[in-house]
Amino acid sequence: MTKSHNKKRNVGIIYEQLLRYISDCLVGGEKDSAGRALAIIERRFNKGSEIYKEFRLFSALAKTTVSDTPVAAAILTEAKSAARRLDTKKLDHEKSLLVKEINYSIGRDLYERRVPEYRDYATIQTLINDWNLGDSADLSRMVQYESKIVKHLLEKKHEITLESHKSPESDALVVKIMTEKINQKWSHKLNSEQRDILRTYAFHTDEGSQARLIENLSRIKRDAISSLVEFKKNNTNPVLHEKIADVAKSIESIDLSEITDDTIARFLTISQMKSEIMSGERND
């Protein structure tokens, strides 16, 4: 990529590196570190900032899929106009503050995190920068990169919005990355309930979310015990019959007054067991 590209000031790359850092922290049980990174996103990508405006423009070019070249060209024209409306002085200042806060709160290692779409993201950021420069931009490079972005817009991709990123309750990318890492560790695919357990646990930062987590785990306890009761009714093996009762008692005795990583690990197992029991009942 060109010398003018600085990955520390690439809004798309930095944002995804922050999300990947958060997911690593959550998988490793480092919730304080994850919280610091989330706080940086909330402060620096707030809706009143120039970074937010540039990120929305960046995301439109990075995530949108269109069906034909004329539509892609029209999007490019609108994106160029939007880029030239950015307050570049304010944007540059905000990016300096973002980099400074990352260096202080997280560390420079963040910038070494691999982003699979790095080349596309570098092209998009360089193009936005060139649009901002106006007549002083490298015209031949701008034409070349605009052609690359048109091709990129025509490629099928999954669209993720900034709003879905910023909401801890529906943070699609963080949960996706986090789930991938846990899948590698556990070597099995998490079901929807297990993903919900992890998401709720990861972001239970206040009394309200703590209450939701306890309510969710209490419901899973009740459902699991009910499934075991039904399973016990249809079981004819006396040895297994006794073990079912022991498992039910063990689940009932789980203390939710202090929820730890071990508690969550138990509930992931309980959820899997419940899913298998219900699947077996449907197949009978």
N, C-alpha and C positions, 0 to 999 in steps of 0.2 A: 504494500500500500504506500501511498505518497508520504513524503516527509511532513506535509502539512497536517496529516492526521495524528491527533493526540488522543489515545484511548481513554486517558483520564478525564477528558472533556467531551467524550462521546456519551450523550445522554442515554442512548439505548443500551450500550455496553455496560455503563456504570450501574444502570437500574437492574439489569439482569444479574450482574455480579453481586449486587446487594441481596437480591432474592436468593441466589444460590448460597450465599454466605448464611442467610437466615435459615435455609433448609438444613445446611450442615450443622448449625448450632442446635436446631430443634432435634435432629436425629441424635446428636451427641449429648442431649440433655442440658445444653448451655442456654437456658432461657433468658438470662440476663443479657448475654451477648446478642441474642436474637432481638431482644427488646430494644437495645441501643440502635441496631440497624433499622428496625422498623420506625423508630423515632426520627432517624435521619430522613427516611423516605417521607414521613408525614410532614416534617419541617420544610424540606427542600423541594418537594414535589407538590406543594399545596396549590390550590386552584388559582390563587392570585399571582403566582410567580411566572416569570418568563421561561423558566425551566419547564414548567407544566405545559406552557403553550408550545414550546419546541418539542416536548415529548409527545404531545398529541399529534403534531405534524409528523414526527419521526415514526410513530406507531402506524399512522395511516399509510405511510409508504412501505413500512416493514411487514405489516400484517394483512393488508387488504388484498383481496383477490378479485380481479375483473375478468370479463369474458372476451373482450376484444381490444385491439390496439387503440382505436379512437377514444374509448373510455379511459384507458390508461394515460393517453396523452393529455386528455382533459384534466385528469387528476393531477398530473405533473404540473400543468399550467396553474391550477389553483394552489398547489403546494408551493410553487415558486413565489406567487403573490403573497401567501401567508408568511413565508420565510422572510420576505423583505419588509413585512410589517413588524417583525420582532424588534424589540429594543436591544440591539446587540451589546451596548455598553452595560445595561442592567443584566443581561443574560451572562455576559462574561464575568461580572462581579459575583453573581449567584453561583456560577460554576466554581469559581475560586473558593467561595465559602464551603461548597459541597466537598471539594477535594480536601480542604483544610480539616473539615470535621471528620471525614473518613480517615485521614492520616492520624488524627488525634484519638478518635474513639475506637477505631477498628485496627488500623495499621495498613501499611503499603502492600502487604501480601494480598489484599483484596483484589488488586489489579492483575494479579497473576492467575486468577480463576478463569478457566477456559469457558468461552462462550461459543457454542457450535456455529452460530450465525455471524461470527466475527467479521468476515469479509464483506458480507452484505451490509452489516451495520456500519462498517467503516466507510463503505461507498456512500451510504445514505447521509451520514454525518458530514462527509467531505462535500457532498453536493449541496446540502443545506448551507454550509459555510460559504461555498462559492456563490450561491444565490444571494447571500447577505452582502457579499463584496461588490455586487453589481458590476459596473464596467471594468473594475480592476481585477476581476476574477480571471482564472485561466480558462479561456473560452473553449479551447480544444478538449481539455479535460472535462469541462462541464457538459459538452455535447456527448462525449464518450460515456460519462456516468449517467446522464439522462437516458441514454439508450439502454444501459444495463438495468436501470430501475423500471423502465417500461417492461422489459422481459421479466423482471422479478414480480411485478404486479400481475402478470399473466399466469404465474405459477400458482397452483393450488396450495393453500396454507391454512393453518388454524388461526383464527383471529382471537386475540385476547385484549381486552380494553384496560385502560388505566384504572377505571373505577373498580373492575373486578380484582385488579392487583392490590389496590389500596385497602380494600375491605377485608379485615382479618376473618370475617365470617364466611367469605366466599373467595379466598385468595387462591385462585385456580393454579397459578404457576408455582407458588410456594408449595402447595399441597402436591402438585404433580412431581416436582423435583424431590420433595421429601418422601413421597410414596415410592418413587423409583429407588431411592437409596435404601429404604426399609425393605423393599422387595428384594434387593440384592443381598441384604443382610439376612432376611428370613427365608429367602428363596421360595416364596409363594405369593400369589397375588392377593392383595387385601380386598375384602368385600366392601360395599358401600358403608356399612355400619362401622367397620374398623377404621375406614378413612375418616368418618365423622368423629369417632372417638379421638383420633390423633389430632384432628383439626381443633376440636373443642378444648382438648388438653393443652395444646400448644399455645393457645391464645386466651387462656383463662387468667386475665391480668387484673380483673376487678371483681367486686362482690357479685355483680350481675352475671358475669360469665362463669364465675365459680359456682353460682347457684345452678346455672344451666348444665354445667358439667356434672354436678352431683345428681340432678334430676335425670339426666341422660343415663348415667351409670346405674342409678336405682331402677330405671325402667328395664335396662338390659338384665339386671339381676332377676327382676320379677319374670321377665319373658323366658330367661334361661331355666329358672326353676319350674315354670309352667311346662316348658318343653320336656324337662326331665320327668315330671309327674306323668305326662301323657305317654312318654316312652316307657316308663316303668309299668304302666297298665298293660301294655302289649308285650312286655318281655316275659319269657318263660324260663330263662336261665337263672337259677337261684343265686349263683355266685355274682353274676352281673347285677342281679336285683339289689343285692346288698351294696355293691359299689355305687350304683346310681344314687342310693340314699346318702352315701358318704359324700359324693360329689355335690349334691344339692345342699347338704349341711355346710360344706366348705364354702360354697358360693354365698349362702345366706350369711355366713359369719364375716364376710369381707367388710372391713371398717372404712367408711367413706369420710370420716372426720378429717383425715389427713391423707390426701391423694398424692402418691409418689409415682416415679417411673415404673416401679415394680407393680403397683396397683394397676396401672394402665396396661402393662404387659399381660397381667392376669385377665383383664377384660378383653384384650385382643384374642386370647385363647378361648375365653368363654363365648365370645361372639362367633368364632369359627366353629366351636362345638355345637352351638345352637343352630347355626346355618346347616351343618351336616345332619343334625337330627331332623330338622324340618325338610331337608332335601330327601332324606330317607323315607319320611312319612308320605311325601308326595309321590314317591316311586312305588310305594306298596300297592 
